[in-house]
Amino acid sequence: MYKKLLSFFIAVAVSIALMLTACNKVDEAKLPTQGNANEVGDDKESEAGDGKESEAEMILVNQIGYGIDDPKMAVFVGEVDSFDVIDKASGKTVFTGQATGLKRDVSSGDTVCYGDFSGLRQPGIYYISVGKGLKSPEFTIAEKPYKDVKNALLKAFYYQRCGMALEGKYAGVWQHDKCHAEDGYIYDDQNQHIDTTGGWHDAGDYGKYVVPAAKAVADLMLAYQLFPEAFKEQINIPESGNGIPDILNEIRYELEWMLKMQDPKSYGVYHKIATLNFPGFIMPEVDKDRRYINHISATATADFAAAMAMGYRVYKSIDKEFAEKMLKAAQNAWQWLEANPDVPGFKNPPGVNSGEYGDSNDRDERFWAAVELYCATGEQKYHDYIKASYSDPSFSKASFGWATVGGYGTVSYLMMGQDKVDSTVYDYLRSQFIKEADRLVDIWSNDGYKVVLRPDEYYWGSNGEVMNRAMHLILANAIASNAEYINAARDQFHYILGRNALNQCYVTGFGSNPIMHPHHRPSAADGIEQPVPGMLSGGPNSRRQDPTAQEKIPVGTPPAKAFIDDAGSYSTNEIAIYWNSPAVFVAAYFDK
């Protein structure tokens, strides 16, 4: 079935897109003159200062670039008549076009219009110019412009590894000594030690949490299953060159840790391991406080079961013994779930102030686990559970958040093949999934920057949600081919790479205006000016849920601009493995 899905992706890979997105602040303006873009000869010198004076304040582009055959669109903040694309090497104008589509963007408060330069297909480095000297950031046009950022987004997981030294030959200047070698101690029996070393630090802190980990590995496994050709390059990690794609090497590092989090007696899965309080801005090897393994939870156990069953399918042709170990662990976790059908959601116990990842509704996690176990084994008991729960209105069948994982179950069920599915269940799940994709397209088509967020959806981790929704649209296109799904998904990728209301590339180490001060302890404490590369910042959060954001982001700031590149702002500028993971998926699709 996965081969069939791959053929869907290939069939729409060259679909023509309308790439509309954008940037900053301006007054209302009148509609510019409409016109067609025209490619011009290399012998024409730049004349950007001639003609009508532009009222634009900013020119927004994808600061990485565009594929040769991709649609290409810039966003202008303000009123623009014509624009020129300038070749950096020669200084000559190589393309001239007319701006179109002036509109007010509610989320940013900006008035924006658009410049289509899709007709420019010559590889090179360019910038866009309007009026008397206003220029865009530089960008490339290339055959594979996203390879480096895709690989960096993936390698960011290596930099999050816990329990091992990051050596200079792999980590470069971001090397550090071995950390957290004593993980960990049971919270309710603090004399009992269980080896829970390894895995990835979850975010800007050093805790390790099963619930978001399951989402992260699921995104990465989906990316590999659907776009294996995007992961042929090695990313220089210790396992590189072992004959296994590096994405699977990296995922395994987390899966091995997750296996340690299962109680061997009850088969329930511990929710997390972390210190009682968040550490200061110190390197991981300096974080010496005792780390506690917190209670078993239903959400952690169900997410674990789903991830392990999924891992079985991904790894069974690569390492049969490891795959079977995961499947057995998943089946055992299901036993715990059957024995504990109604348990309260996880809450931090007294004295624990690290990340909670609480979730009072475990129905979506159980649904996902049942689907993955049915995919892996074909056993009827799992299908019976699916048929009894698929229409449960208490959870979404089309969401990919760490607390709302129903979309993963839906996708796996729809990908199984008609011979294994119940037609009523299949049709219902498909309709729910496509209905949500159509809703996202509606948001995208009405947003000035072509972002799939309503004004009230710029919350904590908004960039991660943008990538979740882009992933949804790409998957929806595989299920029900629709060029608009890909057009909308592409615009979300442009958004995080600079074509947004702040002219901000939200990935560390990339773009002309990259994130420099993420809420990420190693980046803040290592004495290196550049942060660890390849990390996606959380993004604008209109709720300003930390003291730094409240101090430095004025009250009334438009939602799409409620962001600050400051290490103190954990509610706008933290990083997280489960924000990077859908970004890897999206980057892999557009790089393949």
N, C-alpha and C positions, 0 to 999 in steps of 0.2 A: 504493500500500500504506500510505503514511503516513496518508492520509485515513481508511483503514479503522481504523488504530490509534487515531487521534484519536477515532473514534466509540466505541471501547472505553472510553477514558478518560471521555468524557462520560457514558456509560451508568452508570458506577459512581461518578461524582463526588458523588452524594448518598447513597451507601451509609451505613447506620448503623454506627458504630464503637464499640468498647469501648476508651476511651482510659485505659489504666491505666499510671501511671509514678510518679517519685518523688524522695526526699530523704535526710535525715541519720541521726543515731545515737540509739538508744533500747534499753531492756531489753525482754525478751520480755513480751508482754501477752496478756490473754485476749481472745477473740473478742468484738467489740462486738455490741450488739443490732442485728439486721437490720431494715430498714424501707424504705419508699418515699419518694423525694424529693417534696416538695410545693411548688409555687409559691405565694407568699403575696402579699397586696395591698400596694400602695405605702404604705398608711396605717399599716402595722405598724412601730413603732419597733424598732431593734435591741435584742435582749435576749440577746446572746451570752453574758453572764455568768450567766444564770439556768440552773437545772437542774444536771445532773451536771457535776462538775469534770473537765475534759479532762486526760489524761495526755500529750497530744501535745507534741512539742518543736519541730516545724516544719511549715509548710503549704507545699507546693510546687505551683506552677502554671506554665503557659507565661506568661512575663513580658511577652510581646507581646500575646497574647490569643487569641481564638477566633472563628471565623466564626459568623454568626447561626444557621445550620442545622447546624453541626458538633456532633458529640458533645463534651462538655466534662467533664473529669475532673480533680480535684485529688488530690494524694497527701499523706497525713498521716503524719508520722513519729511512731509511738507509737499508743496506743489512743484512739480518738475515738468518741463516741456520735453526737451530732448536730452539724451545722454550719450556719452562716448565710452567705448571700451578701449583702453590704452594698453599696448604691449609694453611691458616693463623694460625689456631688453633694448628696444629701438626707440621708445618714447612716441611711437606713431599710433594714431587712431586706426583700429582694425575693424571697428563695428560702430555704427550709429543707429540709435533707435528712438522711438517716441514713448514716453511714459503714459500709462493708462490706468484707469480704474481707481480714481481717488475715492477714499472712504475713511470714515472715522472708526478707530479701533477702541472698543469700550474698555478692554482690559488694561490698556496702556495709557489711554487718553490721547494717543497720537492720531494725527491725520496722515495717512500713508497712500502711496501709489506705487506702481510696479513697472519694472523695466525688463522685458523679455529679450534675452540675447541668445536664445537657443540656436540660432543660425551660426554662431561662432563655434567652430569645431576644431580649430587648429590648436594642437597642444602648446602650452606655454604658460607664462606667469603674467597675470594681467591685473589691472585695477579699473574701476569705473570712475568717470569724472563728469561733473555737472557744474554749470555756472562758472564763476571765477575762482577756480581752484579747489572746490570741494571734491574730495577723493574718498573712495571706498578703501577698506583693507585690501591687500593683495590676495589673490587666489590663483589656483592652478586650474588648467584644463588638461586632463590626462586620461590615459586608458584606464588606470586603476588608482584614482586619487585617494581612496579610503583605506588602502592596505595598511599603512602605518598606524593610523588611528585605531583601526580594528585590532591590530596586534597589540597595541598599547593598552586598549581597554581590557583585553584578555590577560596581558601580563600583569596588570594591576592586582590580579588575584594572587600571583606569586609574591608580590610585595606585602600582601596581607597574611602571608603564612606565619603561623605560630609554632613554637616548639622546635625551631631549627635556626641556625645561623644563616643569614642571607650573605653569601660570599660575594666579594667584589667582582669576580669574573662573571657572575650572573646579575648582580644587583647594581653594579657600578658604584657611583658615589653614595647610593642609598643603602649600602651594606650595613648590617648590624649583627651583634652577637646573638647567640641562642637565647630565647626568652621562654618564660612560663614552663620550665621543665618539671615543676612539681604539681601540675594540674592533676587532680584536684581533690577536694575534701567534701564529703557529703554534708550538706547544711544541717540536717537533723541529727547527724552523728559525726561530730567534727573530729573524731579520732579515726574515722574510716576513710582511707585514701583509695581512690580509683584512678587508674591511669586514663586520663582524658586529654593527653597531650596531642598536639597536631592541629589540623584544621586551619581555618582562616579567622583572623580578627574580623569581627562583624562590620565595623564602621570606623569612625574616628577614635573610638576607644578600643580596649583590648578584650572585651567580652566575646564569648562565642555562644551562639544561640541557634538551636536546632530549627526553629520555625522559619526565620528568614534564610537560613542556610538551605533548606529544602527548596525554597523558591529559586534561589540563585543557581543551584545545580540543575534544577529542572529547565531553566531558561537556557543554560549552556548545553545541556544534553539535547534539547530541541533544536538548537542552532546547529549542532553537529549532525544530527539525524537528517535534517532537511537541506543543509548546505555544506556537506563534507568537503566540497572542493574549495571552500573559503578558508580551510584550516590546514593547508598543505605546508605553509611556512613554519619553520621552527622559531620560537620566541626566546630562545636562550634561557632555559630553565635547567635545573640539574638533570632532569630526565630526557632532555632533548637528544634525539638520535637513537632512541631505544626501539625504533620501529613502530611506535604508537603515536598518533597525532598529539601534539602538545596540549590541545584543549582537553583531551581525555586524561592525559597525565595530570593536569592541574585539577580537574574535577575529582579525580581519584584521591588526591590529597585531602579533600574535604570529606568525601564519602568514608574514607578510613577513620577519620575522627568521629563522624556521626555514628559509625558502628560501635564505637567505644561508649557512646552515650546511652546505649540500651541496657537496662537492668537484666542480668542473665537469669534471674529467678522469676520475676513477674512478666518480663518482656515489654514492660512499659519503657518509655524513653524520657530521660531527664530533659527538662526544658532548656537549661542553660548552665554555663559555668562562667563566673565573673567574680570580681572583688565585691565587697559589700558596697563600696562607693566608687564612683568613677575616679580614676587616677588623674593626677595633674598632667601637664604637658611634659612628659618624660618619655624616653625611649623605652621600648617594650622590655628590654633586658634589665632595665632599672626598676621595673614594676614588680616589687618583691612582696607585696601584700598577699596574704593567703587568698586563694580563689576557691569559691564554694560552688558545688554542684547542687542546683536547685531542683525542686520537686518534679516528679513525673507529671506530665500533663497530657490530656487527650489530643490537643492540637499538635504538640510535638510528636506524639506517637503516630498519629495519622499521617502527618506530613512525612515523617520518617518512613512509614510503610510505603507511601506513594513514591518517594524518591528512590528507595531501595529496589522496588519492583521495576521502576523505570530504568534504574541502573543495570538491573539484570538483563534487560533487553538490549541495552547499548553495549555492554561489555561481554556478553556471552560468546561472541565470536572472537574476542581478543584475549580474554582470560577466563576460561570456563569456571575454574575453582573460585575465583573472586566473585564472579557473577552468581554462582549458586549460593555462596555465603550471603550475598545481599538478598537473594530471593528468600532464603530461609529466615533471615532477620525480618523481612517484610511480613512473611506469613505469621511469624511469632508475634509481631506487633499487632497484627489483626486479631489474634487470640485475645490480647489484652483489651483491645477495643470492644470485642464481643462481650467480654466479661465486665466491662465498664461502660455501659451504654449511655449513662447520663451522669456526667461528672462536671463540677463547676469549672469555669474558665480559670486559667492560671492568673494568680496574683503574686506579686513579690511578697515573700514572708517578712515578718518584722525585722527591721535593721538592714534590709537589702534595698539599696537605692540605685542599682544599675538598671540597664534597660529591661523592661518588663515583657514586651511583646505579648500583652494580654489580649485575649479574644474569647468572648463569652459564647460564641456560636461555633461549634466544631462540626456542624453538619456538612459544610463544604469540604473540609479536610477529610472526613470519612468518605464522602462521595468520591473524591479524587483517589483516595487509597483503594477503594473498591474497584474503580475503573482500571487503575494501573495493575492491580493484582489479577483482574480478569484478563487484561491484555497479556500478562506474563504467563498465566497458567491455563486459562480457558475454563476454570472451575465454575460450576453453576452457582455456587453459593455467593460468589461475588457479583454475578450477573443478577441474581435475585435481589441483592441489596441495591444495585443500581436501579432496577425496575421499580423498587419500592420508594426510592428517594429522589429520582431525577426531576420530578416536578415540585419538590419542596419549595415553597415560596420564600423560605427564610434566608436563602442565599442565592447569589447571582451565578448563573451558568456561563458567564462571559466576562469574568474578571480575573486579573492576574496580579493582584496585590498580595503581600505576604499574609494578610489576614483574610483575604477573599480569593481563594484558590480554585473556585469552581470552574474557571475557564480551562485549567489544565486537564481536569477530568473530561470536560466536553471535547477538547481537541483530541485527546487520546482515544476517546470513544469513536469520534467521527473518522479517525484515521485507521480504524481496525479492519475495515473490510466488511462488505455487506453480508457475508456468510456468517459472521459472528454476532451481528448486532440485532436488536429488536427494532423493527421498522418504526414503531410508534415512538420509542425512545429516541431513535436516531433523528426522526423528523422534528421532534420537539426541540432537541438540543441544537440541531442545525438552525432552526428558525430563531431561537433565542440568540445564538451567536451572530447570525447575520443581522438581526434586528439591532443589536448593539453596534455592529460595524456601521450600519446605516445612520445610526444616531451620531456616531463620531464624525462621519462625513458631513453631516448637517452642521455640527459645531465648526468643523474645519472650514467649510465653505463660507460661513458668515463671519469668521474671525479675521481681523485686519492683518494679522501676522500669520494666518493659516495655522494656528495652534489648536490642538484638539482639547482645549480646556475652556470651560466657561469662566467668566470673571470670578466666580466664587470658588473655583477649583484650584487656585494658586495657593496650595497648602503645603505643609511640611513634606518635602520630597517630591515637589511638583515635577521636576525633571525626570525623576524615576517613573512617575505616572505617565508623562508624555511618551517615554520609551515603552512602557507597558501597552499603551494604546496603539503605538506604531506597530508593535509586535502583533497585537490583535488584528490590525488591518491587514498585515502581511499574511497571517494565517487565514483570515476570512477570504482573501483572494485565492488561496489554495483550495478552499472549500466551495466558493462560488465566485468564479473569476469576474473581476470588476476592476477596470483600470483606475477608477476613482480611489479605490482602496490603496493602491500603490502610490498614486499621486499624493494622497493625504499622508501616508506613511513617510514618503520621501521628505515632505515639508517638515515633519517632526525632526528628522535627522538634520536638516538645514538649521532648524531652530536651535538645537543644542550646540551646533558648531558655529554660531555667531549671528545668524539671521534672526535676531530677536530685538526686543525693545531696549536692551542695554548694550547692544553691540558686543556682547560677551560670549566668548567661546567657553563653554562650561566644562570642558575637558582639560585637565591639567596637562601642560606640556605642548599644547597645540593652539594654533591660530595666532593672529596678531594681537589679540587681547585675551590671553588665557587666564584662568584662575591661578592666582599666585599664593593665596593664603587660606587654603582649605582648613576646616576644622578636622584635623588629622594629626594625631599626636606625633608620629614619627616625622612628618614634614615640618612640624613646628619645633621639634626638639633636636634635630640632627645637625643643625648649623649649616645646612646647605640652602643656598638662596632659592633654588628651584624646588618646588614640591615634587614628591613622587609622581611620575607621569602616568597618564592614562586613567585618572580617576574622574568620574562624573560628579560634579557638585549637585547638591540637593535642589538648588534653584529658588526662585521667588516664593515667598510665603507671606501672604497678606496679613497673617495673624501675628507675625513678628514675635515668636515664642521664646525669645531669649533676651537677656539684658542688653547685649551688644546691639541686636537688631532694634530693640526698643529705644536705645539711646541714639543710634546713628541713622535709622531709617525714619524719616518724619511721618507723623500721623497723617493719614490721608494720601499717602503715596499710592499710586495706582497699583493694583495687584501684580501686574506683569513686571513691575519695577521694584517690588518690595524685596530687595536682595542687596547684600553687601559682601564683598570679597574680603572677609575678615575672619581670622581663625577663631575669634570668640563667638561667632554667630553659628551655633550648632543647628539652629532651626532654618537657616538658609544656605549654609555653606559647608555642611558636613558631607562626607562621602559614605557610601555603603555598598556592600557586595551585591545586594539585591537591587540597586540602581544601576550598577555596572552591567549586571547580567543581561537585562533586556537590551541594553545598549550594544552589547556584543552581538546579540541576535540580529538587531537591526543593521548594524555595520556589516555583518556577514552577508546579509541579503543583498545589500547594495554594493558589496565588493565582489560577490561571486561571479 
